Amino acid sequence: MSFAKPSDEVTFIDEKTENAFDSLSEEDWLKKSIRKAIANLKENAFCGEKIRKELIPKEYIKKYNIDNLFWYPLPNGWRLVYSVLTNHVEILAVIIEYFDHKNYEKRFNY
């Protein structure tokens, strides 16, 4: 059974990631795909595939202090990686990274 709950907000983890997204052309397939992912995350913060805790990169834990991680499939083998934060009132989906499958495998040591 999957858990479904809308996000109160979808944001990027940092300015660098947001700027990289903003710098993509409006016609870029990747930007369109990420926009679609953001719309889906607004409808359901848990729409991605959960990544087991022991597979969360230590870099993410150390740098962002997260304890959950999800991946969302994008076209052409790309992945969007995000975490869900909550303060028991609001749910926030935070986009950490997006990358092609090769770099995804590298990040997660597959």
C-alpha positions as CSV (number, residue, x, y, z in Angstrom):
1,M,0.0,0.0,0.0
2,S,1.4,3.4,-1.0
3,F,0.9,6.5,1.1
4,A,-0.6,9.5,-0.7
5,K,-0.5,13.0,0.6
6,P,-0.2,16.3,-1.3
7,S,2.7,18.6,-0.8
8,D,2.1,22.0,0.7
9,E,5.2,23.1,-1.3
10,V,7.8,21.7,-3.7
11,T,11.2,23.4,-3.6
12,F,14.8,22.9,-4.4
13,I,17.4,22.0,-1.8
14,D,19.6,24.9,-2.6
15,E,20.0,27.9,-4.9
16,K,22.6,26.1,-7.1
17,T,20.1,23.3,-8.0
18,E,17.3,25.8,-8.6
19,N,19.5,28.0,-10.7
20,A,20.5,25.0,-12.8
21,F,16.9,24.2,-13.4
22,D,16.0,27.8,-14.2
23,S,18.8,28.0,-16.7
24,L,17.3,25.3,-18.8
25,S,15.5,26.5,-21.9
26,E,11.7,26.5,-21.6
27,E,11.6,24.1,-24.6
28,D,14.1,21.7,-23.0
29,W,12.6,18.2,-22.5
30,L,14.3,18.0,-19.1
31,K,12.8,21.2,-17.9
32,K,9.3,20.1,-19.1
33,S,9.8,16.7,-17.4
34,I,10.9,18.3,-14.1
35,R,7.9,20.6,-14.2
36,K,5.6,17.6,-14.6
37,A,7.4,15.9,-11.7
38,I,6.8,19.0,-9.6
39,A,3.1,19.0,-10.5
40,N,2.9,15.3,-9.5
41,L,4.8,15.9,-6.2
42,K,2.3,18.7,-5.4
43,E,-0.5,16.2,-5.8
44,N,1.3,13.4,-3.9
45,A,4.6,14.0,-2.1
46,F,5.1,10.2,-2.0
47,C,4.6,9.5,-5.7
48,G,8.2,8.5,-6.2
49,E,9.9,5.2,-5.3
50,K,11.3,5.1,-1.8
51,I,15.0,4.5,-1.4
52,R,16.0,2.3,1.5
53,K,17.7,4.2,4.3
54,E,20.9,2.2,4.1
55,L,21.2,3.3,0.4
56,I,20.9,7.0,1.1
57,P,24.2,8.5,0.2
58,K,26.1,9.6,3.3
59,E,26.8,12.9,1.5
60,Y,23.1,13.7,1.5
61,I,22.7,12.8,5.2
62,K,25.7,14.9,6.2
63,K,25.0,17.9,3.9
64,Y,21.2,18.0,4.2
65,N,20.4,16.1,7.4
66,I,17.8,14.0,5.7
67,D,16.4,10.6,6.8
68,N,14.2,9.7,3.8
69,L,14.8,9.8,0.1
70,F,12.7,9.0,-3.0
71,W,13.5,8.9,-6.7
72,Y,11.1,9.9,-9.5
73,P,11.6,8.6,-13.0
74,L,12.2,11.2,-15.8
75,P,12.4,10.4,-19.5
76,N,15.5,9.1,-21.2
77,G,16.6,7.2,-18.1
78,W,17.0,10.4,-16.0
79,R,16.1,10.4,-12.3
80,L,14.9,13.2,-9.9
81,V,15.9,12.6,-6.3
82,Y,13.9,14.2,-3.5
83,S,13.2,14.1,0.2
84,V,9.9,14.8,2.1
85,L,10.1,17.0,5.1
86,T,7.3,17.7,7.6
87,N,6.7,19.6,10.7
88,H,3.4,17.7,11.5
89,V,1.4,20.5,9.8
90,E,3.0,21.0,6.4
91,I,4.5,18.6,4.0
92,L,7.4,19.8,1.9
93,A,8.9,17.9,-1.1
94,V,12.6,19.0,-1.5
95,I,14.3,18.3,-4.8
96,I,17.9,17.4,-4.2
97,E,19.3,16.4,-7.6
98,Y,18.3,15.3,-11.0
99,F,20.7,13.4,-13.3
100,D,21.0,10.8,-16.0
101,H,21.0,7.1,-15.1
102,K,24.8,6.7,-15.3
103,N,25.3,9.5,-12.8
104,Y,22.5,8.1,-10.6
105,E,24.2,4.7,-10.5
106,K,27.5,6.4,-9.7
107,R,25.9,8.5,-6.8
108,F,24.3,5.4,-5.3
109,N,27.2,3.1,-6.0
110,Y,25.2,0.6,-8.1
